[in-house]
């Protein structure tokens, strides 16, 4: 791949010339590359990936045009990157639940559950749901971000019998990717 910076012949040139070369612009530089060659019909996996990428592009266009999300992606874009590319990358990465600490949860109002989560860009919400061993719901609600990756949920209901209960943590990010983690008490 050849790179030219401020060349009078190729400056601002972009597009495909025949089936040989492709010109594109990136950070004020003209990049010249061999034209891609497609071989045969796309596989199911390739088709699925193209559809997912198309969804990512639709999301990124809307996000960059949005005043709030656009500003966030603009701030996160490093030199030479475009906020659109940051938004596309964010679309492909779901958040992670790293640790659930429920040692301080004894079933009393005010007990705390600590959740450590992360995302490549930003975690939007962390929801906590607690249910009894028979599956009946005890309570659910939003955790509050405390410091960076740490979120804290404060119990709002008394739960006299916690043995065998389940805690489900559901984390979402800006594009709407969701990760759920379940643990038994």
C-alpha positions in Angstrom: 0.0 0.0 0.0 1.4 3.3 -1.0 0.8 6.6 0.9 1.2 10.1 -0.5 0.9 13.3 1.4 0.1 16.5 -0.4 1.0 15.2 -3.8 -0.3 17.5 -6.5 -1.3 14.7 -8.8 -3.2 12.6 -6.3 -4.2 15.1 -3.7 -7.9 14.7 -2.8 -8.2 11.8 -5.2 -10.6 9.0 -4.2 -12.3 6.1 -5.9 -11.4 3.1 -8.0 -9.5 3.0 -11.3 -10.5 0.0 -13.3 -10.0 -3.2 -11.4 -6.4 -2.2 -10.4 -6.2 0.6 -7.9 -8.3 2.2 -5.1 -7.6 5.7 -3.9 -8.9 7.0 -0.6 -8.3 9.9 1.8 -7.4 9.5 5.5 -6.2 12.3 7.8 -5.1 14.5 4.9 -3.2 11.7 3.2 -4.0 9.9 -0.1 -3.8 6.1 0.2 -3.4 4.0 -2.9 -4.1 0.3 -2.7 -4.6 -2.7 -4.9 -8.3 -3.1 -5.7 -10.0 -5.9 -3.7 -11.0 -9.1 -5.4 -14.1 -10.9 -4.5 -14.1 -14.6 -5.1 -17.4 -16.4 -5.6 -20.7 -16.1 -3.7 -20.7 -14.9 0.0 -21.1 -17.6 2.6 -23.9 -17.4 5.2 -21.4 -16.2 7.8 -20.1 -13.4 5.5 -23.7 -12.4 4.7 -24.6 -12.3 8.4 -21.5 -10.2 9.1 -22.3 -7.7 6.3 -25.8 -7.3 7.6 -24.5 -6.7 11.1 -22.0 -4.2 9.7 -24.8 -2.5 7.9 -26.7 -2.2 11.2 -23.5 -0.7 12.8 -23.3 1.9 10.0 -26.9 2.9 10.5 -26.3 3.2 14.3 -23.1 5.2 13.8 -24.8 7.7 11.4 -27.6 8.3 13.9 -25.3 8.5 16.9 -22.9 11.0 15.3 -25.8 13.1 14.3 -27.3 13.1 17.8 -26.1 16.0 19.9 -25.4 14.0 23.1 -24.0 10.7 21.6 -22.2 12.7 18.8 -20.4 14.8 21.4 -19.4 11.7 23.4 -18.0 9.9 20.3 -16.3 13.2 19.2 -14.5 13.5 22.5 -13.4 9.8 22.4 -12.1 10.0 18.8 -8.3 10.2 18.9 -6.2 12.0 16.4 -6.7 10.5 13.0 -9.9 8.8 13.9 -13.4 9.9 13.1 -16.3 9.7 15.7 -18.2 7.6 13.1 -15.5 4.9 13.3 -15.6 5.0 17.1 -19.4 4.5 17.1 -19.1 1.6 14.6 -16.5 -0.1 16.9 -18.7 0.5 19.9 -21.7 -1.2 18.1 -19.7 -4.4 17.8 -18.6 -4.7 21.4 -21.0 -5.7 24.2 -20.3 -4.7 27.8 -18.7 -7.1 30.2 -19.6 -8.1 33.8 -16.3 -8.7 35.6 -17.4 -9.2 39.2 -20.5 -9.4 41.4 -19.9 -8.9 45.1 -23.0 -9.7 47.2 -21.2 -10.4 50.5 -23.0 -7.4 52.1 -26.4 -8.5 50.9 -28.3 -10.3 53.7 -31.8 -9.5 52.5 -32.4 -6.3 54.4 -33.4 -2.9 53.0 -30.2 -0.9 52.4 -27.9 -3.9 51.8 -25.4 -3.3 49.0 -24.5 -5.3 45.9 -21.3 -4.2 44.1 -20.9 -4.8 40.4 -17.8 -4.3 38.4 -18.5 -3.8 34.6 -16.8 -2.4 31.6 -17.3 -1.5 27.9 -15.0 -0.4 25.2 -16.8 3.0 25.2 -19.4 3.5 27.9 -21.8 1.5 30.0 -25.3 3.0 29.9 -27.2 1.0 32.5 -26.7 -1.7 35.1 -29.9 -3.4 36.2 -30.2 -5.8 39.1 -32.9 -8.4 39.6 -33.2 -10.7 42.6 -35.6 -13.7 42.7 -36.3 -16.4 45.3 -35.2 -20.0 44.8 -38.7 -20.8 43.5 -38.4 -18.1 40.8 -40.7 -15.5 42.4 -39.4 -12.0 42.1 -38.0 -10.2 45.2 -37.0 -6.9 43.7 -35.3 -5.3 40.7 -33.9 -1.9 39.9 -31.0 0.2 38.6 -27.6 0.2 40.1 -25.8 3.6 40.4 -22.4 4.2 39.0 -20.0 4.9 41.9 -16.5 5.2 40.5 -15.4 4.2 37.0 -16.3 0.6 36.5 -17.9 0.1 39.9 -21.7 0.2 40.2 -23.7 -0.2 43.4 -27.2 -1.5 43.9 -29.0 -0.8 47.2 -31.7 -3.2 48.2 -35.2 -1.8 48.6 -37.1 -4.9 49.8 -36.8 -7.2 52.8 -35.9 -10.7 51.8 -35.9 -13.1 54.8 -34.8 -16.2 53.0 -31.8 -15.5 50.7 -30.5 -19.1 50.4 -30.8 -20.3 46.9 -31.9 -16.9 45.5 -30.7 -15.7 42.2 -29.2 -12.4 41.2 -29.3 -11.4 37.5 -27.2 -8.4 36.4 -28.1 -6.9 33.0 -25.6 -4.4 31.5 -26.3 -2.3 28.4 -24.2 0.2 26.4 -25.0 3.1 24.1 -25.7 1.0 21.0 -28.0 -1.2 23.0 -25.7 -4.3 23.4 -26.8 -6.2 26.4 -24.9 -8.7 28.6 -26.6 -10.6 31.4 -24.8 -12.5 34.2 -26.6 -14.7 36.7 -25.3 -15.9 40.1 -26.8 -17.8 43.0 -26.6 -16.4 46.5 
